Amino acid sequence: LTVTSDFNQEGTFNLNTGTLEMNGLVTNPIAARWNSNTGLFYENIAFSGTWITGYTFYDLKINCSGYTYSLAGTTTVTRDLTITAGTLAVVASTLNLGRDLINTGTLTATSGMVNLNGGAAQTISGAGTTTFHDLTIANTSGDVALSVDASVTGTLTMSTGDLVIATTKTLTITDVDDPGISGGATTTMIVTSGTASVVKNYSSTTAITFPFGNGTKY
């Protein structure tokens, strides 16, 4: 289903297994009456501003070349988030992601958190610019593979599952005042493959624990 203008949600919408391509905005959004089921929501529009709040999507695809979408409140993507062009901003909000982030545009955050909480292996990939504020690794039954260079401007929290950084890739944690890294245990650690690296910019005297390991030893 392709909507060439705005979509006014007056009641319950069930996406089921199809694709809803939006060339306009969702007006009068009602998150409690939005059922994404196993469908793809494809936002394909030239628009900058705060987007709909509190929705749960199965698959979400963003294409807004030259524009910036800002998430407000808590947004959940059960499976894949794809940014093909433009900027998705996570600002003072939480983005829960259940599977992969594929970014060939820009993901940015001046505040807010991205929570990778899938139940199987997850991947962060794509040739775009990927910048998190707070990033939480909370995979309950797998690892998170970072196959791109990425930055964390707030805190990286290791909760469950490993963060595996691909060879030649760099994770940069830029908060110079805060420790910037939290958590870490035998069940959740940073694993660097080959020549992968972690760069921490820091000017405080507070001690930092870097939760490195090889997947079995921490």
Disulfide bonds with the S-S distance in Angstrom:
none
